[in-house]
Amino acid sequence: MKRKRLIVQNRDGVYHLMSRCCLGEHLLEDGEKEMFIRMMQRQAAFSGVDILAYSIMSNHFHILSRVRHEKPKTDAELLSRYRAFHEGCRISPYSITPDGLEKMLERNDEIAQHARDALLARMGDVSVFMRELKQRFTIWYNHQNGNRGTLWMERFKSLVVEPSLQAMATVAAYIDLNAVRAEQVDDPADYRFCSYAAAMGGKASAIEGYRLIYGGRSFADAIAGYRLCLFGKGAKPKGDQDKDRGVISEEKLDEVIRSGGKVEMSELLRRRVRYFSDGMAIGSRLFLKEIYEQHRDCFPESRKARFASMKGTDWGGLQVVRDLKVNLFG
């Protein structure tokens, strides 16, 4: 039976979102990754979603998103989102153009209200955001490649993330290090399909994502702190000569983890960490208790508000809802 998805209620929600191509096949080439990023940004602008971090791989993707609870209050806001959604796109003959929507809303009749309600129902909802993004990309991908059917395996995974610096920066670093884990690059700045590379290349939307994670601080201040998550105290890429002198071997890392010891967080983030995909929610105990109380129907009646401390390193007090026991690190 499918596990019920945890959704933050009555306020902005931060989520780690993941989806994998069918059978884990490596279907996305560079041009397709670029198109996915463009579609993701347009969909986010329409849906009321802030993209905080992302990594688009050839067979899966990760997004750290903040879904804004508040929906547009005026027709001007609604139109702005609708225009952003269709910017640079050929509009289907079955869809209304932005100018056509503007004229409809000006009439302010029953048809206009129905259009408002239909558009607003698609906003501020993480499930709708992911469904529409994946569907739109699938249609484009199939058209480009002469394919039919679904591109994605199962439904998407989601992890509720506490909107704290510790939780968001840690999950963002895990996302940005995807290509490092896949041994495609030593430094995520060299993988152009992740948010860190985009930000380091001056992309304004990616820069804003890290500023949001760091509470609106300047990008220079935010990225200085973020590099500690990525590279550890040396704040240098793993491939840097000086940094390599302190890197623990994979065999030693396995030995330390098996014995219940701890390693540097920046080292453990270079491994697959199951907490970030299957933990249900991550954050402080106080935050997790609040999420638990909002979703009592997702848990057995006998379950008490107990949460699991994360093993392997000092995670800064972060805990997860699910007490995972096996295959914690890969």
N, C-alpha and C positions, 0 to 999 in steps of 0.2 A: 504494500500500500504506500502511495506517495506521502511523504511527510508534508504537513501543512507549512506553508511559508510564513516566516515571521515578518510582519510589516509594522514599522513604526507608526503610531497613531497620533493624530492631532498635532503634529509638529514636523519640522524637516527631518528626514531620515537619511542616514549615510549607509551605503551598501557596497560590499565587494561583490561584483557580478561576474559570473563565469559561464562560458558556453563552449562546447567542443564540436568540431565537425563530425559528421557521420563516420562511425567506425574509427575515429581518430585519424582519418586520412589527412595528409598534408595537401590541402586543396587551394590554399590562398597564396598566390604569387605576390610579388611586390606591388604591382599595379592594383591588385584586388585589395591588398591591405590599405593602400592609400585611399581607395574609394570607400572602404569600410569606415575609415577615420572621418572622411568628409560627411558620410551619411550619419555617423554617430553624432557629430557636432550639430548638424541640422536638426536631427531628431531631438537632441538634448535641448536646443534652443526653443523648440516648439513645446516640448513636454514639461518645461520648467525644471530641468535637471542640470546641475553643475558637474562637469567632468573634472574630477580632482586629479586622477592619474589613470593611465591606461597602458596596456601592452597588447599589440595585435600580433599573434604568432601565426604560423602557416596552418595550424590545425586547431587552434582555440584562441580565445581572447579573454582578457581581464579588464574590468573597468571599476574604478573607485568613484562612486557617484554620490552627490547629495541631491536628493529629491525634495524640491521645495513644496511645502504643504499649501501655501497660499496660492490661489489661482488668480488670473487676471480679473480686475474689478471693473475695467472699462473696455469699451469696444476698441479703443486705440491700442491698449495692451494686447488684446486678443489678435488684432490685425497684425501687430508687430511680430508676434510669434508665428502667425500663419505665413507671413512674408518670408521670415527666416527659414521656415520649413521648406519653402518652395524655391528659395534663392538658387539660381543657376541650374534649375531642373526643368525638364520638359514636363508640363502638367498634363496629366491624363485627361482625355475627353470626358471622363466620368467624374472629374473633380472640378470644383469651382475655382476660378482664378482669384488671386488676392483682390484685384480691382472689382471683380464680380461680387466677392464677399462683402467688400466695403459698401457697395451700392445696396446690397441686400440688407445689411445691418442698419443703414440709414433709413430704410423704410420702417423699421421697428415694428413689424407686424408679427403675426403668429409664425410665419415661415422663418423670419429672422430669429425669433426666440428659439425655435427648434434648432437652427444652425448653431446658435450660441451654446445651447445645452449640449449638443453633440460634440462640439469642439472642447468644451470645458471638461466633459467626461473623460477625455483622452489625456488630460494633463494632471500632473502631480501624482502619478501612479507608476510605481516601479515596474509592475508587471506589464502594463500597457506600453511603457517605454521600450522594454526589451522585446515584447512581441512585435511591435511595429518596426523596430530597427532590424530585427532578424528577418522578418517577412520582406521588407523592402530590399534588403541586401540580397536575399535569396532570389527574388524576382530579377534583379539586375544581373546577378551572377549566372543564373540559368539562361537568361537571354544572351549574355556574352559568350557562354560556353556550349550552347545548344543542349542544355540539360533539362530534366524535368524532376519534380519532386522536391523533397526537403533537403536542405544542406546541413542541418544541425542534428546532433544526437541528443535525444531526450529533451526535457525542459531545462532551462538555465538554473544554475545554482546561485544561491545568494547567502551572504553573511551580513547580518546587521552589525554595524561598526559604531561604537560610541563616538560622538562628535568631539572627542578630546584630541589634543595634539599627539599624545602618546599612541593612541590607537590608530588614528588616521595616518600619521607619518610611518608607523611600522607596517601597516598594510600597504601603503603606497610604495614603500621601499621593496616589499616582497613582490609587488606587481612589476616595478621597473627592473627588477633583477631577473625577470623571466628569461631573457635572451642570454644572460650570464649563466644561469642554471643549465640552459640548453647548449652551452659551450659554443655559442655563435660569436660572442664578443667577450672581452675582459671588462669593458667599461660600458654601462648602459647608455652613455652618451654617444656611443658608436652604433647603436641600434635605432635607426630612424623611425621605427614604428612604435616607439614608446614615448610617454609624455616627458620623461626626463630629457631625452635627446631633443625633443621639440622645444622644450623650455630653454635648454642650453643653446639652441640655435636661434633663440629670440622670438619664438612663436608666442604671441600675446595671450591666446587662450590657455596654453599650457602653463605659462608663467602665472596667470591668475589662479590656476588650480592649486599651485603650491602656496601662493599667498593666502588662499582660503584655508588651507590646512593649517597654516601658521598664524591664523587669527588676524589676517590683514597686514602683517608685517611686510616691509619692503622685500623685494625678491632677493636682494643680496643677503639680507639677514636670514630669510627663510631657507635659501639654498645652502647657506653655510651650516645651518642646523641639520638640514636634510642629508647632507653629505656624510655626517656622522652615522646616520642610519645605514647608508649605503656601503660605506667603506671603513667604518670604525674610527677609532681615535686618530689614526693617521690622516683620515679624510682624503685618501688617495685611491685611485682605481686599483683593483686587485692585480692588474698586470704591471703596475709600477714596480720598479726594481726594489725601492726601499720598502714598500708595503709587502712584497713577496717574502721578505725575510721573516715576517712574523705569521705567515699563513699556516694554519694547521693542516696536516695532510688528511685526506678523506678517511684513511684507515684509522688515524688517531681520533678523528672526530667521531667515528662510529664507536670506538672503544669508550670514549668519554661519555657519550650519550647512553650506551648500554649500562655503564656502571653508575648511572644516576648523577653524573657530574654536569658541569655547565661550561659552555664555551662562549666566546664573544657573539653577541646577537648578529653582528654583520656577517659572521661566518655561517651561522645557522640559516640566515635568510638566503644563502646561496644553495640551500637544499630545498626539496619539496617539503613543505610544512603543512600537514593535514589540518591543523587548527584553522587555517585561513580559508579552507574550502568546506569543511564539514563541522565546524564548531557551532553553527547556528547563529551565534552572536558573540561579539568580543568587546571587552571593555572592563571597567571597574566593577566590583561586586555590586555597588549601589545601582549602577546603570543596568546590569543584568537582572537584578531583582525587579526593577521597574518593567523591563521587557517581559519577564516571566509573569508578572501579575497581569499584564495586558493580554497575555496569550495562555491563560490557564487551560483553555480547551485543547491546546496542542500537546499537553502532557498528561500522563496517567494521574488519576485522582490521588494515588498514594505518593506521588512525587513531591518532595519538598524543595524549597528554594535553595538547592545546593549547586555550586558551580565549581568548575575545575581550574586549578592553577595550571599554567602552561609550563611544560618541562623543557629542559635543554639549555636554557640561558636565563638571564635576568630580563624578563619582559617588562619590567617597570610596573609590576602589579596587575598586568592584564590577565583576565580570566576568560573562559569560554563557557557556554551553556552545556555543551555535550562533553562528558568525561571520556574522551577517546583513549583507547588502551593500546591499539595495535597500529603498526605502520604509520607512526607519527611523523617520521622523517624519511625522505627518500633520496 
